[in-house]
């Protein structure tokens, strides 16, 4: 019995085991999921400092339309032993320089006239202008990042600011990728009109790499039990295994049969979606096996909807499903009822509203429409017609 899209994805995610954490150098943590909560070890900024290149002043000295102050010091960014500020004086200060005692405002260079040892200030100057205060960004002991957060450049910046040289993150998944079929040849082999280049392994490996896992390409298994058994056995040694083709109902579709011989438990076969209905999910212990259709469009879309969230969860990420948005159809479209359809679309922002056009022929053999698409419209199973101007759910890809 085929499963609904929602049931199938929930079943997969409920059967994914998280990988253990490891500690890596800070830069190597980029893109990975944090394995600990991070609280601020100190205030940021750590001291009151200037937000501009300019002059540190006492605002009460600068209330007239024009005032001349004596320049009595210079404070570079991160300077130490800064001079105190007295009445009628100013201190030249660079962005990031500590605010001197007695100062309560900074006047940017652009708003002042420096003349040798004096500076002319055009007032009035407001108290607290252009000062970044200690703890203004983050207070000591504030929770700044929680377990499962994806470490993007801003997170790396924050961790570096806190002095982290290494950081605990969840381990990368090593994902075996196997294509099946007697008709396939490897990339670089001589081409002829009756063969098909094993392109699926390459697109799947790229997709695995993109989300931060490590692809391991096992090559091609031929349509016989011996070849499949050998390759599948090797693939089951990794954290996850993805197969392409051989899971439909043809007379040479042996993948599910051989997996069963290897004591791999099938949790479902067939999902009420288009494309990708023959998708199969199985487990060998805690090792997930994703058996995807051989059609390139189907393999890419089922990877996006099923495999990607599972691998992200395995690697400790909290956010595993891409955000959903609402977009307006610019043209009417039809589909057969009974299956969720993943329609390849091009999403455009028009005056703040998302609109979509089909990226072309939705036949599952047309790869160029996947190439032209920047999103997927998720059309509900029970519907068969969608009018122009109607709002539907989309994901960016």
C-alpha positions, 0 to 999 in steps of 0.5 A: 500500500502506498503512503501519503507524503506527510506520513512517509516523511514523518516515518523517515524522520522518526526513524533517524538516529542522531550522529555523535558529536566531535570537537573540530577547529572553529572554521571546520565547524562552518555549516554544521550543527552545534552540539552544545548550548553557548552562553556568553562568557562576558559582555559584548562589547567588553567596554564602552567604545566609539561607533565612529571615527571622530572626537570624544567630547562632553555633550554639555560643552557642545550646546552652542551652535559652534564651540572650539575645543582643545584636542588633548589626546588620541585613542586608536581602536582597542587603545589602552590607557586612554586619557580622561576628558576634562571641560573644554577638551576633546580627544580624537578617537577611532571606531572601536576605541574605548570611551575616555573617562568624562566623555558622554558623546562622540562627534564624527569627523564629518561633523567637525573641523580639525585645526591643528590642536583644536577642533570646532564642533557645531552643536548641539551634541546629544548625550550618548551619541555614537557610543556603543555601550558595554553589553549592548550587543550581548550580556554575560551569561546570555544564551546566544546559540543553542544545540542544533543551531547551524553555524553560519558566518555570523555564528562563527564571528560570535564564537571567535569573539568569545575566543573559541578555537575549537567547538563541539559539533555533530559529526558529518554523515558519510553517505553511500550513493549507488546507481543501478542498471545494466544500461549505465556507464560511468562518466568518462567511458566511451559514449554510444547511442544505446547507453546512459551516463550515470548522472544520478550519482553525481547529482545526488553526491552534489546534493549530499555535499551541499548540505554538509555531509560526505558523499561516497560514490559506490559506482554502478550495480548491475541488474543481477543479485550478485552485483547488487548484493556486493554493492549494497553490502558495501553501502550498508557500512556507511551512515546512510545509503542512497540507491537510484533505480531498481525499485519499481515493478519491472522484471529487473528491479531487484533492489528491494528484493536484495535488501530484504536478503541482507536483512534490511527492513522495509518501512514503506514502498511507494508514496502518493506523490508525483514524481517519485511514487516508487520511493522506498525507505528501509532500515538496517539497524539504525542505518537508513536506506533511501531507494529512489527512482531512477528517473533523474527528476524523480531522484532529485525531487525525492532527495529534496523532500525525504533524504535531505531532511533526514540527513540534516536531522542525523547531523544534529540540525534543528531546522531540517525542512526548508521553509514554505512560502505562499506564491501566486500562480500566473497561469492555470495548471491541472494535475491528476487527483490522488497524489501530491505533485511537486511542480517545478517552477520559477519563483519571482518577487513582484512588488513584494509578492511571490509569483510562479510560472511553470519552468516547462514540461512537467514530464518526469523525463524532462531534466531541463525544467529542473535546471530552470526551476528555482522552486517547487510548488507543492500541489495538494493530492485532492485537487486537480485544477488550480486557477491563475491567481490562486495561491499555492505553497512553494519551497525554494530549491 
